[in-house]
Amino acid sequence: MKQNYHAIALDKKDTGEMDRLYTFYTRENGLIRVPAKSIRKSEAKLAAQVEDFVLAHITVVKNYGRGTLAGAVAEEYFDGLHMHYVALSCVDHVRKVFLTVVQEQERDEQVFGLLLAYLRKIEELSDIKDHVQNDEQIKWITYAFLIKLFGIQGYVFDVKKCVACDVLPTAQTHTVFDVHNGGMICGRCAQKTINVCAMDVDTIKSLRAIYSNHLPMLSKIVVHQTVNKQLQNIVTQIEKWIMR
Ligand SMILES: [Zn+2]
């Protein structure tokens, strides 16, 4: 039995003499792992079609278990991001988090669309060379992607008001992000908590924007380096909390 998928190649592992086990995120069946026989032979053209982050049409022949990769035609290579250091390290980070939080064979077209939109945006930004603000933009889109992905997985955080006392944030409230308490906490309430991340008013605005806009829209927003640094701490805190 043959099955076709729209797939984004996420990972590969060498197995046996000439074989590999590929990990794809598919539109039709979510995260799947597929063995590919003899794909490491030098003449195997199939391997180039399923390099990391390539969007491809793949065919899997299924007799039992995971089946076997029988064919692949690349549709988008995203080769620009492979040549850009910041882009590649961001996408690599996304891959690690993605493979940790997303379960196998749980179809979710929203996740597929988000991942594809993310790769397209990073590819586009990788084309603009020698610009510091561009690196900041790549990081911003990466944090936005991760916070959206966490949201789809059920990890949504309150960034409207202090989760403990309902006070609205201002520059004077010294707001922090506290993953254990479910979001934003004002400086007064935060005295009782540990392991929190500082959040300036601009960072709070950026988080609200992430929750209320699609990813392509967010690339129109330009964020300051400080916002990115704070978002990085927030994302790290969420990751540690999810993977605890
Ligand atoms: Zn409070």
py3Dmol code that shows the C-alpha trace and the ligand (Angstrom):
import py3Dmol

protein = """\
ATOM      1  CA  MET A   1       0.000   0.000   0.000  1.00  0.00           C
ATOM      2  CA  LYS A   2       1.349   3.426  -0.991  1.00  0.00           C
ATOM      3  CA  GLN A   3       0.724   6.631   0.933  1.00  0.00           C
ATOM      4  CA  ASN A   4       1.598  10.163  -0.153  1.00  0.00           C
ATOM      5  CA  TYR A   5       2.355  13.038   2.171  1.00  0.00           C
ATOM      6  CA  HIS A   6       3.267  16.711   2.089  1.00  0.00           C
ATOM      7  CA  ALA A   7       6.276  16.547   4.381  1.00  0.00           C
ATOM      8  CA  ILE A   8       8.889  18.792   5.969  1.00  0.00           C
ATOM      9  CA  ALA A   9      12.107  16.864   6.647  1.00  0.00           C
ATOM     10  CA  LEU A  10      13.207  17.507  10.221  1.00  0.00           C
ATOM     11  CA  ASP A  11      15.814  14.947  11.120  1.00  0.00           C
ATOM     12  CA  LYS A  12      17.713  11.888   9.923  1.00  0.00           C
ATOM     13  CA  LYS A  13      19.695   9.166  11.645  1.00  0.00           C
ATOM     14  CA  ASP A  14      22.021   6.644  10.015  1.00  0.00           C
ATOM     15  CA  THR A  15      20.997   3.049  10.618  1.00  0.00           C
ATOM     16  CA  GLY A  16      22.683  -0.143   9.411  1.00  0.00           C
ATOM     17  CA  GLU A  17      25.141  -0.039   6.494  1.00  0.00           C
ATOM     18  CA  MET A  18      23.325   2.141   3.975  1.00  0.00           C
ATOM     19  CA  ASP A  19      20.007   3.026   5.594  1.00  0.00           C
ATOM     20  CA  ARG A  20      18.545   5.981   7.420  1.00  0.00           C
ATOM     21  CA  LEU A  21      15.599   6.771   9.632  1.00  0.00           C
ATOM     22  CA  TYR A  22      13.941  10.067   8.654  1.00  0.00           C
ATOM     23  CA  THR A  23      11.671  12.232  10.749  1.00  0.00           C
ATOM     24  CA  PHE A  24       9.074  14.279   8.874  1.00  0.00           C
ATOM     25  CA  TYR A  25       6.295  16.589   9.896  1.00  0.00           C
ATOM     26  CA  THR A  26       3.451  15.861   7.492  1.00  0.00           C
ATOM     27  CA  ARG A  27       0.255  17.723   6.746  1.00  0.00           C
ATOM     28  CA  GLU A  28      -1.662  14.440   6.592  1.00  0.00           C
ATOM     29  CA  ASN A  29      -0.415  12.583   9.650  1.00  0.00           C
ATOM     30  CA  GLY A  30       1.696  14.923  11.806  1.00  0.00           C
ATOM     31  CA  LEU A  31       5.108  13.717  12.956  1.00  0.00           C
ATOM     32  CA  ILE A  32       6.181  10.431  11.345  1.00  0.00           C
ATOM     33  CA  ARG A  33       9.414   8.431  11.275  1.00  0.00           C
ATOM     34  CA  VAL A  34      10.191   6.546   8.073  1.00  0.00           C
ATOM     35  CA  PRO A  35      13.103   4.197   7.303  1.00  0.00           C
ATOM     36  CA  ALA A  36      14.830   4.656   3.925  1.00  0.00           C
ATOM     37  CA  LYS A  37      16.701   1.635   2.532  1.00  0.00           C
ATOM     38  CA  SER A  38      20.089   2.073   0.788  1.00  0.00           C
ATOM     39  CA  ILE A  39      19.704   5.860   0.795  1.00  0.00           C
ATOM     40  CA  ARG A  40      23.375   6.438   1.718  1.00  0.00           C
ATOM     41  CA  LYS A  41      24.681   4.864  -1.517  1.00  0.00           C
ATOM     42  CA  SER A  42      26.442   7.602  -3.470  1.00  0.00           C
ATOM     43  CA  GLU A  43      24.104   7.297  -6.447  1.00  0.00           C
ATOM     44  CA  ALA A  44      20.944   7.567  -4.336  1.00  0.00           C
ATOM     45  CA  LYS A  45      19.226  10.677  -5.671  1.00  0.00           C
ATOM     46  CA  LEU A  46      16.475  10.352  -3.122  1.00  0.00           C
ATOM     47  CA  ALA A  47      18.643  11.750  -0.275  1.00  0.00           C
ATOM     48  CA  ALA A  48      18.876  15.226  -1.840  1.00  0.00           C
ATOM     49  CA  GLN A  49      15.093  15.438  -1.958  1.00  0.00           C
ATOM     50  CA  VAL A  50      14.759  14.990   1.796  1.00  0.00           C
ATOM     51  CA  GLU A  51      17.620  17.074   3.207  1.00  0.00           C
ATOM     52  CA  ASP A  52      16.895  18.851   6.491  1.00  0.00           C
ATOM     53  CA  PHE A  53      14.001  21.360   6.343  1.00  0.00           C
ATOM     54  CA  VAL A  54      13.114  20.539   2.714  1.00  0.00           C
ATOM     55  CA  LEU A  55       9.402  20.596   1.890  1.00  0.00           C
ATOM     56  CA  ALA A  56       8.728  17.539  -0.279  1.00  0.00           C
ATOM     57  CA  HIS A  57       6.049  15.227  -1.580  1.00  0.00           C
ATOM     58  CA  ILE A  58       7.000  11.846  -0.191  1.00  0.00           C
ATOM     59  CA  THR A  59       5.703   8.357  -0.904  1.00  0.00           C
ATOM     60  CA  VAL A  60       5.773   5.694   1.799  1.00  0.00           C
ATOM     61  CA  VAL A  61       5.174   2.032   0.999  1.00  0.00           C
ATOM     62  CA  LYS A  62       3.478   0.354   3.917  1.00  0.00           C
ATOM     63  CA  ASN A  63       3.373  -3.353   4.565  1.00  0.00           C
ATOM     64  CA  TYR A  64       3.703  -3.226   8.327  1.00  0.00           C
ATOM     65  CA  GLY A  65       5.059  -0.827  10.965  1.00  0.00           C
ATOM     66  CA  ARG A  66       6.562   2.436   9.735  1.00  0.00           C
ATOM     67  CA  GLY A  67       6.835   1.320   6.095  1.00  0.00           C
ATOM     68  CA  THR A  68       9.658   2.459   3.784  1.00  0.00           C
ATOM     69  CA  LEU A  69      10.426   5.699   1.988  1.00  0.00           C
ATOM     70  CA  ALA A  70       9.819   4.884  -1.683  1.00  0.00           C
ATOM     71  CA  GLY A  71      10.047   8.298  -3.322  1.00  0.00           C
ATOM     72  CA  ALA A  72      10.385  12.021  -2.726  1.00  0.00           C
ATOM     73  CA  VAL A  73      10.148  15.154  -4.838  1.00  0.00           C
ATOM     74  CA  ALA A  74      11.395  18.345  -3.233  1.00  0.00           C
ATOM     75  CA  GLU A  75       9.117  21.352  -3.602  1.00  0.00           C
ATOM     76  CA  GLU A  76      10.998  23.981  -1.583  1.00  0.00           C
ATOM     77  CA  TYR A  77      14.650  23.517  -0.605  1.00  0.00           C
ATOM     78  CA  PHE A  78      15.112  26.465   1.794  1.00  0.00           C
ATOM     79  CA  ASP A  79      18.825  26.433   0.934  1.00  0.00           C
ATOM     80  CA  GLY A  80      19.311  30.120   1.787  1.00  0.00           C
ATOM     81  CA  LEU A  81      18.875  29.506   5.495  1.00  0.00           C
ATOM     82  CA  HIS A  82      21.591  26.819   5.421  1.00  0.00           C
ATOM     83  CA  MET A  83      24.123  29.502   4.406  1.00  0.00           C
ATOM     84  CA  HIS A  84      23.163  31.977   7.121  1.00  0.00           C
ATOM     85  CA  TYR A  85      24.675  31.350  10.560  1.00  0.00           C
ATOM     86  CA  VAL A  86      22.001  33.018  12.710  1.00  0.00           C
ATOM     87  CA  ALA A  87      19.162  31.561  10.626  1.00  0.00           C
ATOM     88  CA  LEU A  88      20.606  28.051  10.763  1.00  0.00           C
ATOM     89  CA  SER A  89      21.188  28.124  14.523  1.00  0.00           C
ATOM     90  CA  CYS A  90      17.632  29.422  15.080  1.00  0.00           C
ATOM     91  CA  VAL A  91      16.076  26.768  12.831  1.00  0.00           C
ATOM     92  CA  ASP A  92      18.194  24.091  14.516  1.00  0.00           C
ATOM     93  CA  HIS A  93      16.946  25.225  17.919  1.00  0.00           C
ATOM     94  CA  VAL A  94      13.358  25.128  16.623  1.00  0.00           C
ATOM     95  CA  ARG A  95      13.929  21.580  15.362  1.00  0.00           C
ATOM     96  CA  LYS A  96      15.091  20.390  18.809  1.00  0.00           C
ATOM     97  CA  VAL A  97      12.165  21.985  20.621  1.00  0.00           C
ATOM     98  CA  PHE A  98       9.702  20.811  17.966  1.00  0.00           C
ATOM     99  CA  LEU A  99      10.842  17.183  18.234  1.00  0.00           C
ATOM    100  CA  THR A 100      10.469  17.373  22.020  1.00  0.00           C
ATOM    101  CA  VAL A 101       7.005  18.934  22.303  1.00  0.00           C
ATOM    102  CA  VAL A 102       5.256  17.427  19.255  1.00  0.00           C
ATOM    103  CA  GLN A 103       4.024  13.841  19.588  1.00  0.00           C
ATOM    104  CA  GLU A 104       4.143  11.259  16.785  1.00  0.00           C
ATOM    105  CA  GLN A 105       1.158  10.781  14.471  1.00  0.00           C
ATOM    106  CA  GLU A 106      -1.002  13.592  15.786  1.00  0.00           C
ATOM    107  CA  ARG A 107      -2.269  15.337  12.681  1.00  0.00           C
ATOM    108  CA  ASP A 108      -2.465  19.113  13.109  1.00  0.00           C
ATOM    109  CA  GLU A 109      -2.723  21.286  10.017  1.00  0.00           C
ATOM    110  CA  GLN A 110      -2.258  24.408  12.137  1.00  0.00           C
ATOM    111  CA  VAL A 111       1.178  23.172  13.252  1.00  0.00           C
ATOM    112  CA  PHE A 112       2.095  22.224   9.671  1.00  0.00           C
ATOM    113  CA  GLY A 113       1.047  25.668   8.405  1.00  0.00           C
ATOM    114  CA  LEU A 114       2.927  27.422  11.208  1.00  0.00           C
ATOM    115  CA  LEU A 115       6.138  25.458  10.582  1.00  0.00           C
ATOM    116  CA  LEU A 116       5.963  26.104   6.839  1.00  0.00           C
ATOM    117  CA  ALA A 117       5.257  29.823   7.351  1.00  0.00           C
ATOM    118  CA  TYR A 118       8.219  29.972   9.749  1.00  0.00           C
ATOM    119  CA  LEU A 119      10.660  28.329   7.307  1.00  0.00           C
ATOM    120  CA  ARG A 120       9.480  30.558   4.436  1.00  0.00           C
ATOM    121  CA  LYS A 121       9.945  33.694   6.526  1.00  0.00           C
ATOM    122  CA  ILE A 122      13.419  32.683   7.755  1.00  0.00           C
ATOM    123  CA  GLU A 123      14.417  31.780   4.196  1.00  0.00           C
ATOM    124  CA  GLU A 124      13.287  35.214   3.040  1.00  0.00           C
ATOM    125  CA  LEU A 125      15.230  36.943   5.841  1.00  0.00           C
ATOM    126  CA  SER A 126      18.350  34.842   5.106  1.00  0.00           C
ATOM    127  CA  ASP A 127      18.540  36.476   1.703  1.00  0.00           C
ATOM    128  CA  ILE A 128      19.116  39.921   3.181  1.00  0.00           C
ATOM    129  CA  LYS A 129      22.830  39.963   4.002  1.00  0.00           C
ATOM    130  CA  ASP A 130      25.057  42.022   6.332  1.00  0.00           C
ATOM    131  CA  HIS A 131      22.415  43.667   8.391  1.00  0.00           C
ATOM    132  CA  VAL A 132      22.393  43.490  12.191  1.00  0.00           C
ATOM    133  CA  GLN A 133      18.689  44.331  12.396  1.00  0.00           C
ATOM    134  CA  ASN A 134      18.026  41.391  10.096  1.00  0.00           C
ATOM    135  CA  ASP A 135      19.593  38.988  12.611  1.00  0.00           C
ATOM    136  CA  GLU A 136      17.341  40.493  15.287  1.00  0.00           C
ATOM    137  CA  GLN A 137      14.360  39.933  12.983  1.00  0.00           C
ATOM    138  CA  ILE A 138      15.301  36.266  12.493  1.00  0.00           C
ATOM    139  CA  LYS A 139      15.477  35.828  16.289  1.00  0.00           C
ATOM    140  CA  TRP A 140      12.169  37.656  16.819  1.00  0.00           C
ATOM    141  CA  ILE A 141      10.344  35.426  14.303  1.00  0.00           C
ATOM    142  CA  THR A 142      11.924  32.360  15.952  1.00  0.00           C
ATOM    143  CA  TYR A 143      10.723  33.319  19.459  1.00  0.00           C
ATOM    144  CA  ALA A 144       7.303  34.184  18.030  1.00  0.00           C
ATOM    145  CA  PHE A 145       7.130  30.777  16.322  1.00  0.00           C
ATOM    146  CA  LEU A 146       8.072  28.932  19.531  1.00  0.00           C
ATOM    147  CA  ILE A 147       5.566  30.849  21.690  1.00  0.00           C
ATOM    148  CA  LYS A 148       2.855  30.110  19.105  1.00  0.00           C
ATOM    149  CA  LEU A 149       3.859  26.432  18.993  1.00  0.00           C
ATOM    150  CA  PHE A 150       3.722  26.220  22.812  1.00  0.00           C
ATOM    151  CA  GLY A 151       0.286  27.855  22.611  1.00  0.00           C
ATOM    152  CA  ILE A 152      -1.041  25.239  20.155  1.00  0.00           C
ATOM    153  CA  GLN A 153       0.305  22.527  22.491  1.00  0.00           C
ATOM    154  CA  GLY A 154      -1.769  24.034  25.315  1.00  0.00           C
ATOM    155  CA  TYR A 155       0.879  26.174  27.010  1.00  0.00           C
ATOM    156  CA  VAL A 156      -0.735  29.622  26.865  1.00  0.00           C
ATOM    157  CA  PHE A 157       0.354  32.350  29.289  1.00  0.00           C
ATOM    158  CA  ASP A 158      -1.548  35.373  30.575  1.00  0.00           C
ATOM    159  CA  VAL A 159       0.172  38.595  29.509  1.00  0.00           C
ATOM    160  CA  LYS A 160      -2.755  40.977  30.047  1.00  0.00           C
ATOM    161  CA  LYS A 161      -2.444  41.580  33.787  1.00  0.00           C
ATOM    162  CA  CYS A 162      -0.662  40.298  36.884  1.00  0.00           C
ATOM    163  CA  VAL A 163      -1.927  36.730  37.365  1.00  0.00           C
ATOM    164  CA  ALA A 164      -1.764  37.185  41.167  1.00  0.00           C
ATOM    165  CA  CYS A 165      -3.372  40.592  41.812  1.00  0.00           C
ATOM    166  CA  ASP A 166      -4.895  41.648  38.428  1.00  0.00           C
ATOM    167  CA  VAL A 167      -2.919  44.932  38.272  1.00  0.00           C
ATOM    168  CA  LEU A 168      -2.231  46.164  34.729  1.00  0.00           C
ATOM    169  CA  PRO A 169       1.451  46.470  33.771  1.00  0.00           C
ATOM    170  CA  THR A 170       3.156  49.845  33.479  1.00  0.00           C
ATOM    171  CA  ALA A 171       6.829  50.864  33.412  1.00  0.00           C
ATOM    172  CA  GLN A 172       6.539  51.300  37.217  1.00  0.00           C
ATOM    173  CA  THR A 173       5.124  47.857  38.043  1.00  0.00           C
ATOM    174  CA  HIS A 174       8.436  46.054  37.242  1.00  0.00           C
ATOM    175  CA  THR A 175       6.639  43.158  35.673  1.00  0.00           C
ATOM    176  CA  VAL A 176       8.253  39.749  35.308  1.00  0.00           C
ATOM    177  CA  PHE A 177       7.373  36.529  33.504  1.00  0.00           C
ATOM    178  CA  ASP A 178       6.879  33.553  35.783  1.00  0.00           C
ATOM    179  CA  VAL A 179       6.160  30.288  34.015  1.00  0.00           C
ATOM    180  CA  HIS A 180       5.209  28.475  37.231  1.00  0.00           C
ATOM    181  CA  ASN A 181       2.427  30.969  37.927  1.00  0.00           C
ATOM    182  CA  GLY A 182       1.105  30.989  34.355  1.00  0.00           C
ATOM    183  CA  GLY A 183       2.401  34.275  32.988  1.00  0.00           C
ATOM    184  CA  MET A 184       2.909  37.861  34.013  1.00  0.00           C
ATOM    185  CA  ILE A 185       3.490  38.930  37.627  1.00  0.00           C
ATOM    186  CA  CYS A 186       3.896  42.459  38.939  1.00  0.00           C
ATOM    187  CA  GLY A 187       7.001  43.409  40.929  1.00  0.00           C
ATOM    188  CA  ARG A 188       5.088  43.479  44.211  1.00  0.00           C
ATOM    189  CA  CYS A 189       3.757  39.908  43.840  1.00  0.00           C
ATOM    190  CA  ALA A 190       7.031  38.698  42.263  1.00  0.00           C
ATOM    191  CA  GLN A 191       8.906  39.151  45.533  1.00  0.00           C
ATOM    192  CA  LYS A 192       7.610  35.758  46.605  1.00  0.00           C
ATOM    193  CA  THR A 193       8.726  33.958  43.453  1.00  0.00           C
ATOM    194  CA  ILE A 194      12.100  32.815  42.101  1.00  0.00           C
ATOM    195  CA  ASN A 195      13.464  32.091  38.592  1.00  0.00           C
ATOM    196  CA  VAL A 196      11.560  34.894  36.879  1.00  0.00           C
ATOM    197  CA  CYS A 197      12.433  36.921  33.737  1.00  0.00           C
ATOM    198  CA  ALA A 198      12.208  40.713  33.585  1.00  0.00           C
ATOM    199  CA  MET A 199       9.649  42.060  31.104  1.00  0.00           C
ATOM    200  CA  ASP A 200       9.698  45.624  29.847  1.00  0.00           C
ATOM    201  CA  VAL A 201       6.510  47.199  28.551  1.00  0.00           C
ATOM    202  CA  ASP A 202       7.710  46.617  24.946  1.00  0.00           C
ATOM    203  CA  THR A 203       8.260  42.916  25.660  1.00  0.00           C
ATOM    204  CA  ILE A 204       4.730  42.630  27.061  1.00  0.00           C
ATOM    205  CA  LYS A 205       3.410  44.327  23.900  1.00  0.00           C
ATOM    206  CA  SER A 206       5.403  41.926  21.732  1.00  0.00           C
ATOM    207  CA  LEU A 207       3.961  38.899  23.562  1.00  0.00           C
ATOM    208  CA  ARG A 208       0.437  40.224  23.143  1.00  0.00           C
ATOM    209  CA  ALA A 209       1.159  40.739  19.441  1.00  0.00           C
ATOM    210  CA  ILE A 210       2.386  37.135  19.136  1.00  0.00           C
ATOM    211  CA  TYR A 211      -0.853  35.822  20.677  1.00  0.00           C
ATOM    212  CA  SER A 212      -3.111  37.926  18.457  1.00  0.00           C
ATOM    213  CA  ASN A 213      -1.409  37.826  15.037  1.00  0.00           C
ATOM    214  CA  HIS A 214      -0.426  35.251  12.424  1.00  0.00           C
ATOM    215  CA  LEU A 215       3.302  34.675  11.966  1.00  0.00           C
ATOM    216  CA  PRO A 216       3.601  36.433   8.558  1.00  0.00           C
ATOM    217  CA  MET A 217       2.007  39.546  10.099  1.00  0.00           C
ATOM    218  CA  LEU A 218       4.539  39.558  12.956  1.00  0.00           C
ATOM    219  CA  SER A 219       7.453  39.989  10.572  1.00  0.00           C
ATOM    220  CA  LYS A 220       6.164  43.521   9.940  1.00  0.00           C
ATOM    221  CA  ILE A 221       6.922  44.380  13.570  1.00  0.00           C
ATOM    222  CA  VAL A 222      10.486  45.467  14.329  1.00  0.00           C
ATOM    223  CA  VAL A 223      11.640  44.709  17.866  1.00  0.00           C
ATOM    224  CA  HIS A 224      14.555  46.078  19.857  1.00  0.00           C
ATOM    225  CA  GLN A 225      17.472  43.897  20.969  1.00  0.00           C
ATOM    226  CA  THR A 226      16.325  44.173  24.621  1.00  0.00           C
ATOM    227  CA  VAL A 227      12.933  42.715  23.705  1.00  0.00           C
ATOM    228  CA  ASN A 228      14.649  39.790  21.947  1.00  0.00           C
ATOM    229  CA  LYS A 229      16.901  39.157  24.961  1.00  0.00           C
ATOM    230  CA  GLN A 230      13.888  39.090  27.288  1.00  0.00           C
ATOM    231  CA  LEU A 231      11.916  36.874  24.891  1.00  0.00           C
ATOM    232  CA  GLN A 232      14.881  34.515  24.731  1.00  0.00           C
ATOM    233  CA  ASN A 233      14.837  34.183  28.546  1.00  0.00           C
ATOM    234  CA  ILE A 234      11.075  33.665  28.542  1.00  0.00           C
ATOM    235  CA  VAL A 235      11.264  30.971  25.830  1.00  0.00           C
ATOM    236  CA  THR A 236      14.091  29.217  27.731  1.00  0.00           C
ATOM    237  CA  GLN A 237      12.017  29.273  30.906  1.00  0.00           C
ATOM    238  CA  ILE A 238       8.989  27.784  29.089  1.00  0.00           C
ATOM    239  CA  GLU A 239      11.167  25.078  27.479  1.00  0.00           C
ATOM    240  CA  LYS A 240      12.677  24.058  30.825  1.00  0.00           C
ATOM    241  CA  TRP A 241       9.241  23.978  32.387  1.00  0.00           C
ATOM    242  CA  ILE A 242       7.713  21.832  29.605  1.00  0.00           C
ATOM    243  CA  MET A 243      10.665  19.436  29.531  1.00  0.00           C
ATOM    244  CA  ARG A 244      10.984  19.146  33.313  1.00  0.00           C
TER     245      ARG A 244
END
"""
ligand_1 = """\
1
ZN
Zn 0.574 41.508 41.249
"""
view = py3Dmol.view(width=600, height=400)
view.addModel(protein, "pdb")
view.setStyle({"model": 0}, {"cartoon": {"style": "trace"}})
view.addModel(ligand_1, "xyz")
view.setStyle({"model": 1}, {"stick": {}})
view.zoomTo()
view.show()
